[in-house]
Structure formats: structure tokens, C-alpha cells
């Protein structure tokens, strides 16, 4: 038993002598730390996946939004739905009220501050200024409401010069309707016949025109 | 925080570099449990990953060193089980287990100490991992039985039984080694 105890004592001494130094332990721990840092942790992997999923969702939503906007955009030249030109495009045709000199003044006395809002009518005018097509359709509506067939005819004449086939066809059909309303059935029939010869006219409009001529008395 | 502070107090201030301190502790404890071996750093890394995952759940009920010893012990045990299965299927070359002990101070006495340490580690390497851990923690590291029981997750009677068996086997192995002959050594 004594020998065993002494052997164990020797083993304890040998054990303590073989312990690594502080520097060795610190170096080893540092190497492990670097290894752990270089390896992507689960949390990092999860975060990466989350970002990918979020990106896909956002991209899909944006695409769906753009697609729905494109699907609901009305065809150009539709009555009441005509596209307004941008303010920039309209600006040259407007009076230069909002010149830059109004804004370049270093000091703003009280009376000059009142001049600042002068720029607003320009912007409002630019924003609300309708295009020629819209004005014409509105003119047609206004003229018909006012029972002014001459003005309506003139507006329809202008619309029949439009580059858009559909707008032109609708304007011609409008003229035929005016003629039929006046009781001028031959004129209405001429207009419809001319319309039928025009290529790319929507069939629906032609049907309506023929129906109009058939019922004209 | 030095080894003595962290092992004495068992407290790791939350404001300090907790993972860094934990790594130092784990490295030292794994080195004691598994001994010098080529895959020591792999073992420490596995233990560190396990400890860092469990770190938020550490409530301070056990001393930090006991808790981290437990993590190191379980990692070591898992590795040994896996390694035993692996060795059963594939032939392995002899590992230079005491490679780290090769360098040491010059002189005959120092050479004897290094050789004795090698013999001790070789003998410990022949013990099964749970028994090796118990004898290392109690007889060589000086931890009391309650602490060893907490680390290995067994009750004290089991630990005492393992210790008795492990000590017996270790002393049997050392008896045949002249470096551990008490007459010669003294």
C-alpha cells in the first residue's frame, strides 16, 4: 500500500510537470478561437437564408406590382383616360412666370415672399394641363352637353386627325352619329363606309356604325 | 483573467470576453482529460462549439469550471466512443500520443521527468475514458468526489467505484515501469 501511495505521488509529480504552460494554453485557445471564427455558425447560416428569402419575397412583390400596373394601364387615346404629358414637356409652352430670378434673391423681404407662390400656378398649370386629345374629347362632351353640334363636329374633326387608329375610328363614328342625329343618313352612311375601308379599325366600331346606318331614318 | 482566478472563483464576469476565457478554460481541461494528442485541438473545438451553444443556458448554479469540465468530459467521451468504433473498422497507425512532451529542459533529471510523464500518459491512455477521467480529476487534479460526480454526471458511489477500479489498473500498469519504482526514484 505504501508503494502504491508513493507511485501515485510520483504520478502526480509527473502529471504536474507535464502540464502545458500558460503561453501554450493561450496560443492553443487562440487557434481554436480563429477556427471557430472562420467557420460559419448556425446563426450566420440562418441569417443568410433569411436574407435570401426576404430578397426573393421583395423581388416577387415588386414584379407583381409592376405587372399589375402594366396590366391596368389604359390604351393611349382612350376618352377621359388620355395620358397627360409631363410638366417638363409642357413647360416650354407655358409663360415663364417661375423664372429662376425669383428664387435667386439673397434676401427675402416681406413683399418678396409673396412673390414666391407665383411659381405655383405654373406648376399647377403644368400638372393639370390636358393634352390635345383629352381637350378634344372633353370639348366633344361639353359641346354635346350644350347642344352645340357645330362645336362637337369641329372637335370630332380634330380627333379624326389623331395618329391612333382607334381614336380616329371613334371620332368618325361620333361624326356619323351626329349626322344621323341631324337626319343626314347618307352622310352617316358615307362616313361609316369610309370607316369600313380604313384598315385596323376595331370590328366592334364597324358593327356599331352599320347598326347606326341601318336604324337611321 | 488568469487560470487561478477563473478556477478559484469560478466566476466569469459577463462584461469580460466570455468566449475567450471559456476557450482557455476548455483547452486546459481537455488537455488534462484527453492528454497530449494530435487531435487535441479538434476536441477542444468540438467542446467549445458545444459550450458556446449551451452558454446562454448557463445559470451559474455550478461553478464555471465544473460546468466547462462537464462539457469537456461529454465531448471527450463522445469522441472516444466514435473513435473506438472507427478503430474497430479501420486499422490505425500508432499515434504519437506524447509528441508534445518531447521538448523539455535539458539534463538527466529533466529527461527522466519527461520520460515519466510519457509513461504516465501511456498508462492513462490504456484506461477506458470514464475511468481515466475519474482518476485524472480526483487523484491527479485533486478535485473532491462530489465535484467529480457533478462533472461526469454520476453519483458519488459510482464515481468511487470507478476510481477504485481505475486506480488499481493504473497502479498495476505503473508497477511494471521502472520509472515509477519508488525505490529507484527516491
Interface residues (C-beta under 8 A of the other chain):
Chain A: X3 X4 X6 X7 X8 X10 X11 X12 X13 X14 X15 X17 X18 X19 X20 X22 X25 X26 X28 X29 X31 X32 X33 X35 X36
Chain B: X2 X3 X19 X20 X23 X24 X26 X27 X28 X31 X32 X36 X40 X41 X44 X45 X48 X49 X52 X100 X101 X113 X114 X116 X117 X119 X120 X121 X139 X140 X167 X170 X171 X174 X175 X179 X180 X182 X185 X186
